[in-house]
Amino acid sequence: MGRALQPKPTAMSLSLVNKPFFSPPFLLCSKLASQLPPPPRLRISSSSSCLPFTACAAAATMNGFSNFISHQQPGEDKGTVDLRVPVYSSSELVEKLQGKIRPEKGHPYRAMYSSFFDGITLDPALMMIPIDDHMVHRGHGVFDTTMLFNGYLYDLDSHLVRFLDSASKAKISSPFPRKTLRSLLIQLAGASKCTAGSLRYWLSAGPGDFLLSPSGCRNSQFYAVVISQNFSECTKGAKVITSTVPMKPPLFAAMKNVNYLPNVHSKMEAEKMGAFASIWVDDQGYIAEGPNANVAFISKRKELLLPLSHKILIGCTAKRLLVLASKLVEKGLLKSVSTRDVTVAEAKDSAEMMFVSSLLPILPIVEWDEQPIGDGLVGELTLAISSVLWEDIISGPETRRVLVPYEQMAAM
């Protein structure tokens, strides 16, 4: 007996591809070529000389391409896609970008500084960075955030110290010394005319090419943006869960770099469960941190405990809290303030629990993994700690609060 004949691959023509495209063999295992639906015809209106046709498109052939043509209009040839991609002039592109921005007055993005063009822009449509920046395509960048409240930048210097420490760990050299970075941020806040919000800033290896090595990057870059935001003391309790997303290794967790995919997944995981955020637990069973906040506990003996270790990013606000909470010890409200490892069992048995972060800055936590913390209510000591911290933000010493020179910037 002769061997059964195998169907031959059938050529699929593309209007802009001279060489024939052959259907992959796996598509032919269940149907003869004569039984396959007709191939698609692609008409491309652009300067490209060819269009890659992937296995996804080939696999869609099995379904007659009915679900593949996303731009199909009623009455069109089902196997045809018309793509007419415009080529914009510089002025047309700016107009297009500005049309994408929220039309209402008072866009939250008030001002941006970029060392790439060495200046400040107040137009949100132009608040962009080069696509070949190593921070964009390789995640080679660090960042930090400072609260802007009542016209003052809170704890700016502490954040700048951590910012440059993160840059050093990420092997990024700042284009400016710390004093210059500080001046740029203060001037940016003044130009924004924003009195309440967040000041966010980044250091990147800079643009140059799309390779893995930063050796082709011409110069490191500094970017910063002022975002309008209202703040108020958090008095309602939040729910948290234990994260199943793996923690970043200590080397990368201890620097504030832009690689936040684990943090994003951790946050999404919590939101899916109806919680505010997740809590990371390290490989030894000790409490680590939240996705973008430190965690603090008040034991039943009225001890304030902060699990700050080399495995996590130590927050500037958490450090400041250690100093401010001593006032509550002096008043007899707290027995002690300390940093040490805290087990999950000890943490869940605490009387009170809270997130500590620059823009919260204190968020009470009343439930963890569907179990109440303490009596399940926002604790009095948590509120006392929050009040002490807010007092420092509003009327603390000048060493912690930098006045923004709005009038000086308006006169320039």
C-alpha positions in Angstrom: 0.0 0.0 0.0 1.2 3.5 -0.8 1.6 6.2 1.8 -1.3 8.6 2.3 -0.7 11.8 0.4 -0.1 14.8 2.7 -1.6 18.2 1.7 0.9 20.7 0.3 1.2 24.1 1.9 -1.0 26.7 0.1 0.5 30.0 -0.8 -1.2 33.1 0.7 -0.5 36.3 -1.2 0.0 39.7 0.3 -0.3 42.7 -1.9 2.9 44.4 -0.6 5.0 41.2 -0.2 6.6 39.9 -3.4 7.6 36.6 -2.0 4.8 34.1 -1.3 3.8 33.4 2.3 3.1 29.8 3.1 0.6 28.6 5.7 2.4 26.9 8.6 2.1 23.1 8.5 0.1 23.0 11.8 -2.8 24.7 10.1 -3.0 21.9 7.5 -3.2 18.9 9.8 -7.0 18.9 10.0 -8.2 20.4 6.7 -7.1 20.0 3.1 -6.0 23.1 1.3 -9.2 23.2 -0.7 -11.2 23.3 2.6 -9.5 26.4 4.0 -11.2 29.7 3.7 -9.7 32.2 1.2 -6.6 34.1 2.3 -6.8 37.7 3.4 -5.9 40.6 1.2 -4.1 43.5 2.9 -3.9 47.0 1.4 -1.5 49.1 3.4 -1.3 52.9 2.8 2.0 53.8 4.3 5.7 54.0 3.5 6.4 50.5 4.7 7.5 48.0 2.0 6.2 44.9 3.8 3.9 43.9 6.6 4.9 41.0 9.0 2.2 38.4 9.0 2.3 36.5 12.3 1.1 33.1 13.4 -1.8 34.9 15.1 -3.1 36.0 11.7 -2.5 32.5 10.3 -4.3 30.9 13.2 -7.2 33.3 12.6 -7.6 31.7 9.1 -9.2 28.7 10.8 -12.1 31.0 11.8 -12.4 32.6 8.4 -10.8 35.8 9.7 -14.2 37.0 11.0 -12.7 38.0 14.4 -9.3 39.1 13.0 -10.3 42.2 11.1 -10.6 44.8 13.8 -11.1 47.8 11.5 -13.7 46.2 9.3 -16.7 48.4 8.5 -20.2 47.0 7.5 -20.3 46.1 3.9 -16.5 45.9 3.4 -14.7 43.0 1.9 -14.2 40.7 4.9 -10.7 39.8 3.8 -9.4 43.4 3.4 -8.0 45.9 5.8 -7.6 49.6 4.8 -4.9 51.3 6.9 -4.3 54.9 6.0 -1.8 56.1 8.6 -1.2 59.9 8.5 2.2 61.4 8.5 2.1 64.6 10.6 4.1 67.7 10.4 5.5 69.1 13.7 2.7 71.6 14.0 0.0 69.1 13.1 1.4 66.7 15.7 1.4 69.3 18.5 -2.2 70.1 17.5 -3.1 66.4 17.6 -1.5 65.9 21.0 -3.2 69.0 22.5 -6.5 67.6 21.3 -5.9 64.4 23.3 -5.5 66.3 26.5 -8.5 66.9 28.8 -10.1 70.0 27.6 -11.3 71.3 30.9 -9.4 74.1 32.6 -7.0 73.1 35.4 -5.4 69.9 34.0 -3.7 68.1 37.0 -0.3 68.1 35.2 0.7 71.6 36.0 4.4 71.8 34.9 7.2 69.6 33.7 11.0 70.1 33.7 13.2 68.1 31.3 16.9 68.3 31.1 16.5 67.0 27.5 15.2 70.4 26.4 16.6 72.2 29.5 13.5 74.0 30.6 10.0 74.0 31.9 6.8 73.5 29.9 3.3 74.2 31.2 1.6 72.4 28.3 0.6 68.8 29.3 0.6 67.8 25.7 4.4 68.4 25.6 5.2 66.6 28.8 7.0 63.7 27.1 10.3 61.9 27.2 12.3 60.4 24.3 11.2 56.9 23.3 14.8 55.7 23.1 15.5 56.8 26.7 16.9 53.8 28.5 14.3 54.2 31.3 11.5 53.7 28.7 12.7 50.5 27.0 14.9 49.0 29.6 13.6 50.3 32.9 16.9 51.9 33.7 15.8 54.8 35.9 14.9 55.8 39.4 12.4 58.2 40.9 11.0 59.8 44.0 8.1 61.9 45.2 7.7 64.9 47.5 4.4 66.2 48.9 3.5 69.8 48.0 1.1 71.2 50.7 0.0 74.8 51.4 2.7 76.1 49.2 5.5 74.1 50.9 7.5 71.1 49.8 7.6 68.7 52.7 10.8 66.9 53.5 12.3 67.6 50.1 15.9 67.2 51.3 15.4 63.7 52.7 13.8 62.6 49.5 16.6 64.0 47.4 19.2 62.1 49.5 17.3 58.8 48.9 16.8 59.8 45.2 20.5 60.1 44.6 21.3 57.0 46.7 18.9 55.0 44.4 20.6 56.5 41.3 24.0 55.4 42.6 22.7 51.8 43.2 21.2 51.8 39.7 24.5 53.0 38.3 23.1 56.3 37.0 25.2 59.5 37.3 23.1 62.6 37.9 23.6 65.3 35.3 23.4 67.8 38.2 24.6 68.0 41.8 22.0 67.7 44.6 22.0 71.5 45.1 21.1 72.1 41.5 18.4 69.4 41.5 16.9 71.0 44.6 16.8 74.4 42.9 15.3 73.0 39.7 12.5 71.3 41.7 11.7 74.4 43.7 11.6 76.6 40.6 9.4 74.0 38.9 6.9 74.1 41.8 6.9 77.9 41.6 6.2 77.9 37.8 3.4 75.4 38.3 1.4 77.8 40.5 0.2 74.7 42.3 0.0 74.8 46.1 -1.2 71.3 46.8 -0.1 68.1 45.0 2.8 65.9 44.3 6.2 66.7 42.9 7.5 63.6 41.1 11.0 63.3 39.6 13.1 60.8 37.7 16.8 60.2 36.8 17.4 58.0 33.7 20.4 56.7 31.9 19.2 58.8 29.0 18.4 58.4 25.3 20.8 57.2 22.7 19.7 53.9 21.2 17.5 50.8 21.9 20.3 48.4 23.0 20.6 46.7 26.4 23.8 48.4 27.4 23.6 52.1 28.4 27.0 52.7 26.7 25.2 54.3 23.8 23.2 56.7 26.0 24.6 60.2 25.4 23.8 61.8 28.8 21.7 60.9 31.8 18.5 62.9 32.1 16.5 64.5 34.8 12.7 64.8 34.5 10.2 66.2 37.0 6.5 67.0 37.0 4.1 68.8 39.3 0.6 67.1 39.7 -2.2 68.9 41.4 -3.8 66.8 44.1 -5.9 67.5 47.2 -4.9 65.9 50.5 -6.8 65.2 53.7 -6.2 63.1 56.8 -7.2 59.5 56.3 -9.7 58.6 59.1 -11.4 55.6 57.5 -9.9 52.1 57.7 -8.7 50.1 54.8 -8.6 46.3 54.0 -5.5 44.5 52.9 -4.5 41.0 51.9 -1.3 39.0 51.9 0.3 39.2 48.4 1.0 36.1 46.4 3.2 38.2 44.0 6.9 37.5 44.6 8.9 40.2 46.1 11.7 41.9 44.3 15.2 40.8 45.5 16.7 43.1 48.1 19.2 44.7 45.7 16.3 46.1 43.6 13.7 46.5 46.4 16.0 48.8 48.3 16.3 51.3 45.5 13.3 53.3 44.2 13.6 52.2 40.6 11.0 52.4 37.9 10.6 48.6 37.6 7.2 48.5 39.5 5.6 45.6 37.7 5.5 43.4 40.8 4.1 46.4 42.7 1.4 46.9 40.1 0.5 43.2 40.1 0.3 43.2 43.9 -2.0 46.2 43.8 -4.2 44.7 41.1 -4.4 41.4 43.1 -5.7 43.3 46.1 -8.2 45.3 44.2 -9.6 42.1 42.6 -10.2 40.9 46.2 -11.9 44.1 47.2 -8.9 45.3 49.3 -6.9 48.5 49.1 -3.5 46.9 48.8 -1.4 43.9 49.5 1.2 43.1 52.2 4.4 41.4 51.2 5.9 38.8 53.5 9.6 37.8 53.0 11.0 34.3 52.6 11.6 34.1 56.3 8.0 34.9 57.2 8.6 38.5 58.3 6.5 41.5 57.3 8.1 43.4 54.4 6.1 46.3 53.0 3.1 47.2 50.9 3.3 47.9 47.1 4.2 51.6 47.7 4.1 52.1 51.5 5.8 50.9 54.6 3.7 49.2 57.3 3.6 50.0 61.0 1.9 48.2 63.9 0.9 49.1 67.4 1.1 46.1 69.7 -1.3 45.3 72.5 1.4 46.7 74.8 1.2 50.0 73.0 4.6 49.6 71.2 4.9 51.2 67.8 6.8 48.7 65.5 8.1 49.4 62.1 9.6 46.5 60.1 12.4 48.3 58.3 15.1 46.1 56.9 17.6 45.8 54.0 15.1 43.8 52.0 12.7 46.8 51.4 12.6 50.4 50.5 12.8 52.4 53.7 10.4 55.4 53.4 11.4 58.9 54.3 8.0 59.4 56.0 8.6 56.2 58.0 11.9 57.6 59.2 10.3 60.9 60.1 7.6 59.1 62.0 10.1 57.4 64.2 11.2 60.8 65.4 7.7 62.3 65.7 6.2 59.3 67.5 8.6 59.9 70.4 6.3 62.8 71.4 3.6 60.3 72.1 6.0 58.3 74.2 6.7 61.4 76.3 2.9 61.9 76.7 2.5 58.4 77.9 0.3 57.4 74.9 2.9 55.0 73.5 5.2 52.7 75.5 8.0 52.6 72.9 9.0 53.2 69.3 11.3 50.7 67.6 12.2 49.0 64.3 12.6 45.2 64.1 11.5 42.1 62.4 7.8 41.3 62.8 6.3 37.9 62.1 2.9 37.5 60.4 1.4 36.0 63.5 2.6 38.9 65.6 1.4 41.5 63.0 -2.1 40.0 62.8 -2.3 40.0 66.5 -1.5 43.7 66.8 -4.0 46.1 68.2 -3.6 48.6 65.4 -2.0 48.7 61.9 -1.3 51.3 59.3 0.3 52.2 56.0 3.0 54.9 56.1 3.8 56.8 52.9 4.7 60.2 51.6 1.3 61.0 50.0 -1.0 59.2 52.5 0.8 59.8 54.8 -1.0 57.6 57.4 -3.7 55.1 56.3 -5.4 53.0 59.1 -5.7 49.3 58.3 -8.6 47.5 60.0 -8.8 44.2 58.2 -6.2 41.7 56.9 -7.1 38.6 54.9 -10.7 39.1 56.0 -9.7 39.1 59.7 -10.1 42.2 61.8 -7.0 44.0 63.2 -7.7 44.6 66.9 -11.4 45.4 67.2 -11.7 46.1 63.5 -12.0 49.8 64.0 -9.6 52.7 63.4 -7.5 52.9 66.5 -7.0 56.0 68.7 -3.3 55.7 68.6 -3.2 55.5 64.9 -5.2 58.7 64.7 -2.8 60.3 67.3 0.2 59.3 65.1 -1.5 60.7 62.1 -2.2 64.0 63.9 1.4 64.4 64.9 2.6 63.8 61.3 0.1 66.2 59.8 1.1 68.8 62.3 4.7 68.4 61.1 3.5 68.8 57.5 1.5 71.9 58.2 3.6 73.7 60.6 6.8 71.8 61.1 10.3 73.3 61.2 11.8 75.1 58.2 14.3 72.2 57.9 11.4 70.0 56.8 9.3 72.5 54.9 10.6 74.5 51.9 8.6 77.6 50.9 7.8 77.7 47.1 8.7 81.1 45.6 5.6 81.6 43.4 5.9 85.4 43.2 9.5 85.2 42.2 8.8 82.7 39.4 5.8 84.8 38.2 8.1 87.8 37.8 10.6 85.9 35.5 
